Amino acid sequence: MKQHLCFIASLGVYLFGLNAAVDAQQIKADTGGIAIGGSVTGSTINIGIPPEQLTALVRRAADLSETQKKVIAKLEGELDINQRQIRTALSVLGENDIPPERLAAKLVEIAKRFRDLQATASAQPGDDPKIASLKTDAQKAIDAGELAKADAFLADVETEQRRALDRFAVNAAETSAQRGEIALTRLRYAEAAKHFANATAVITPGSIHEDKRINYLDREATALYQQGDELGDNGALLSAIERYKRLVELMPRERVPLDWAMKQNNLGIALWTLGARESGTARLEEAVAAYRDALKEMTRERVPLNWARTQTNLGTALGTLGARESGTARLEEAVAAYRDALKEMTRERVPLDWAMTQNNRGTALRDLGERESGTARLEEAVAAYRDALKEWTRERVPLQWAMTQNNLGIALWTLGARESGTARLEEAIAAYRDPLKERTRERVPLDWAMTQNNLGNALWTLGAREIGTARLEEAVTAYRSALKERTRERVPLDWAMTQNNLGIALRTLGARESGTTRLEEAVAAYRDALKEYTRERVPLNWARTQTNLGTALGTLGERESGTARLEEAVAAYRDTLKELTRERVPLQWAMTQDNLGTALRDLGERESGTARLEEAVAAYREALKERTRERVPLDWAMSFGNEGVTLMLLAERRRDAAVAKTALSQINEAFETMRNGGNAPSAAYYEAQLPRARALVARLRGR
């Protein structure tokens, strides 16, 4: 019986702004939630230092070897800041526990902050001697990499300036903003936002310095966004959204159309980031509206690359919405948006951005393909991922290469699950093993765990079609590996997803063994998953896990003399159908109908009447409304064969020769389809039913 396994794909969006610290944010999205990754632009920066060496520098910032001192000297030239500042930057990275894959991007970000500080922390015309002296001291501290000392000097400057606020309002605001820049350099985004807010508050609205006030507000919004995006602070995201909405009002379309459009784009990103974390879709709808507004001014003719980047962002928001809806309209729009973006974001012009958009297009196509009966969209998705890999190479951008290999594996796995052979599944397994060469547990623990989970999915799908259990054992190992990093405390929904998948693999193994240990373990894994996969929080994942729990309980019930487990299984399936409706997820609805039929059949075998058996036949026939032979031949064969086995039981009890003949025909057809399709275990099951069906037909004919 086919089960549902969850996966993760990866997307990207672009952030614009006068003072935006990043150009793009890479997002990893799955059916159970959103996990935020690093900056695509930052992660592709080459500073000439391998990630491993950079990690070692951060860990030993105060006690460097001679070799590491030489690396520091090299960085001095690459980053255009002095060695004392580099050491301070390394300390900041260590204090903030930045993941290894993002160290290079953050180091470049901090270096830029230092250069900006050196340019701005200088005496202003009209400063009195005391303030000028304090600013000189602050500059010296910045040059020495002593950021805390520089901040203290500027705090004194701020105090002095506020004493003469009417006269020095603009200078006081600039000092607050400089403190904000120091906080950003230390990756203290919430603190930076407060300083920028102070700078904004100093300047009277509508004064001759209105442009400066708007600039500080924009910098505050960017700092709040980084706090919310990078540190999971939803309150900061809400504040960023409010600031961006105010900026849109302060920068009217009629006066500054392109600036207005950029703020609409940034508003869209903040809305999308928060909306991806919420169960509703209101924020995502707002994000789509904001991107569409941005495109009214950010036209292809006027700013072609920014138009293309906003098209990419629009596609990402539409794709996130589409993944939550039963229809395909949003996903079709997402694909169209990505295709538009690629008209300007060409491989020759911006190869890395082109690759990112190809990756995103592949994910939207894969989501579409999962909902359609054919495989054309899935084949397109595979082609899009392979295109992305032409530029996102392992040598050039190892983590982006690994991400796209992972996504390629998902598309191949989805294709393989629909096809009768195993070639695609073997390709998927290879595609997952490749990323693990770069997505190591030490380097990117959660991405490593994600790929281990996906590898487990492919191994399980392949193992379910083979006679032996080696692949299934490998799948269990992969899931258990994933759970070493995907803990309930750290990533509760991802933990629940992998617990669910582990349960599937254990149940499949348990079905092939004589004991019940694996099945009991599977039930425990599903019940664990349901502690976080609640109906209120993630209704579809709750329903899928209920289905899987029902399957494990049903298999246990088959081996026990009583009916309690089977009754529990039936209840679990009926619960599932409250959320897994035919309109919403037709193939999963059909799978659950098939599983419900099997539990009812097992109950019916133990009862004297035929009511349960008749209910089982009705459930299988419901399943066959969506599980057609043309659409999913192996799933069709399963439900058709299961109905045949149930009809055989009914024919025995009713002594009905015509029904017995129909049962034999269905079981035989299911056997041949499974055998020809390469599903050996299912073929063996239906083959074992044939002698009994033939004997029944012969006996009833001879009556």
C-alpha positions, 0 to 999 in steps of 0.5 A, a space after each residue: 500500500 502506498 504511503 505519503 513521504 514528505 520532502 524539501 525543495 529550495 527557492 530564492 528571492 531578491 531583496 532590493 533597497 538603498 541600504 539593503 545588506 543582502 541582495 537575495 535570500 535563499 529559502 528552503 521550503 517543504 510540505 511541512 514548513 519553511 526553513 530559512 537559509 543563507 544569502 544566495 548572493 553572499 554564498 556565491 562570493 569567492 574570497 579565496 578562503 575555503 570554508 574549512 579554513 574560515 571556520 578554523 579562523 573563527 574558532 581560533 580568532 585569538 590564538 592563530 597559527 603562522 599559517 592562519 596569520 598568513 590567511 589573515 594577511 590575504 584577507 586584508 587585501 581581499 576585503 580592504 580592511 586592516 588585520 585588527 578589523 579582520 580579527 574583530 570581524 572573526 570574533 563577531 562571527 564566533 559570538 553570533 554562532 554563524 553557520 559555516 556555509 554563511 561565514 564568507 557572506 557575513 565576513 564580506 558584510 562586516 568588512 563593508 560595514 567597517 569601510 562604511 564606518 571609516 567613511 562616516 565616523 568623522 567630524 562634521 562642520 560645526 562640531 565643537 572641539 569636544 565632539 570633534 575629539 570624541 569622533 576622532 577617538 571613535 575613528 581610531 577605535 574603529 580602525 583598531 577594530 574596537 567596536 565596543 569602544 567606538 560605540 562608547 565614544 559615539 554614545 558620548 557624542 550622542 549625549 553631547 549633541 542631544 544637549 544642543 538638539 535644535 542646533 545639531 539635530 541632523 548631526 545627532 541623527 547621523 551619529 545614531 545611524 552610525 551606532 546602527 551601522 556598528 550594531 549591524 557590523 556586530 550582526 546585532 540587528 535588533 540593536 541596529 534597528 533601535 539606533 536607526 529608529 532613534 535617528 528617524 525620530 530626531 528629524 522632524 517630519 516634513 523638514 528640509 531633511 526629510 530624505 535623510 529621515 526616510 533613509 533612516 527609516 529604510 535602514 531600520 526596516 532592513 535591520 528588522 527584516 534581517 532580525 526576523 529572517 535570520 533569527 526567526 523573530 516573527 515580531 521583527 518581521 511584523 515591524 519590518 512590514 509596518 515600516 515598509 508600508 510606511 515607506 511606500 506611503 512616504 515615497 509616492 509612486 508619482 514622485 519617485 516611481 522606481 524607489 516606490 517599486 523597490 519598497 513594494 518589492 521589499 514589502 513583498 519579501 517581508 510579507 512572504 517570509 512571514 507568510 511562509 511560516 504561517 498556516 494561513 495565506 493572507 500574508 502570501 496574498 499580500 506579498 503577491 499584490 506587492 510584487 504586482 504593484 512593483 512591476 507597474 513601475 519596474 518594467 522590462 523596458 525601464 530596468 530589465 534585470 530588476 524587472 526579472 528579479 521581481 518576476 522571480 520573487 512573484 513566482 516564489 510567492 505564487 509557488 508557495 501559495 500554489 503548494 497550499 491549494 488543491 488547484 494548479 492555477 497559482 503554480 501555472 502562474 509561478 511557472 509563467 513568472 519564472 519563464 518571464 524572468 528568464 527572458 532577461 536573466 539569461 545565462 550569458 548575462 547573469 549566470 548565477 541568477 539564471 541558475 537560481 531561477 531555473 532551480 525555482 522553475 524546476 520546483 514549481 514544475 515539480 509541484 505541478 507534475 505531482 498533481 497531474 496524471 502525466 509526467 511531462 511537467 516532471 520531465 521539465 522539472 528534471 531538465 530545469 534542475 539540470 540546466 541550473 547545474 550547468 552554472 551552479 557547479 560543485 567547484 563554483 558554488 558547492 552548497 548551491 550545487 548540493 541544493 539543486 542536486 537534492 531538488 533533482 533527486 526529488 523530481 527523479 524520485 517523484 517520477 520513479 514513484 509513478 513508473 514501473 521500472 526502478 531506473 529513475 529511483 536509482 538515479 534519485 538515490 545517486 542524486 541524493 548521495 552526491 549532495 552529501 559530499 558537500 552537505 556534511 553534518 559538520 558544515 550544514 547540519 540541518 541541510 545534511 539531515 534534510 538530504 538524509 531524509 530525502 535519501 531515505 524516501 528514495 531508498 524506501 520507495 525502491 525497497 518497497 518494490 524489491 523482495 529483499 529488505 536491504 534497501 528498507 534497512 538503509 532507509 531506516 538508517 538514513 531516517 535515524 541519521 536525519 533525526 540526530 539533527 532534526 530534533 523536536 526542540 530544534 525543528 519540530 515540524 521537520 522532526 515530525 516529518 522524519 518520524 512519520 517517514 521512519 514509521 513508514 519504513 519500519 512498517 514496510 519492514 515489519 510487514 515482511 517479518 514474522 514478529 511485531 516489533 517493527 510494527 510496534 516501533 512504527 506505531 510509536 513513530 507515528 504517534 510521536 509525529 502526531 505530537 507536532 503534526 496536529 490537525 490545527 497546525 498542519 491539517 494535511 500532514 496530520 491527515 497523512 500521518 493518520 493514514 500511515 498510523 492506520 496502516 501500521 495498526 491494520 498490519 498489526 491487527 492482521 496478526 492478532 486474533 482480536 479486532 481492536 487494532 483493526 477498529 483503530 485502523 478504520 477510525 484513523 482512516 476515517 479521520 484522515 478523510 476529513 482533511 484528505 478530500 478528493 477535491 483537495 488531494 485526489 490521489 492521496 484521498 484514493 490511497 486512503 480509500 484503498 487503505 480503508 478498504 483493506 482494514 474493512 476487509 480484514 475485519 470482514 474476514 473475522 465476522 460472519 456477515 458480509 457488511 464489512 466486506 461490502 463496505 470494503 468493496 465500496 471503498 476500493 471502488 471509490 479509490 479507483 475513481 482517481 486511481 485510473 490505469 492510465 494515470 497511475 497503473 501500479 496504484 490502479 492494479 493495487 486497488 483493482 486487485 484488492 477489490 478482487 480479493 474482497 470479491 473472492 471472500 464475498 463470493 465464498 460467503 454468498 456462493 456466487 459463481 459470477 462474482 468469483 469469476 470477476 474476482 479471479 479476473 481482477 486478481 490475475 490482472 493485478 498480478 500481471 500488471 505488478 509483475 510487468 511493472 517491476 513491483 515484485 512484492 505486490 506481484 507475489 501477493 496477488 500470485 499467492 491469491 490465484 490458486 484460491 480464486 481458481 479453486 473457488 471458481 471451479 468449486 462453484 461451477 461444479 455445484 
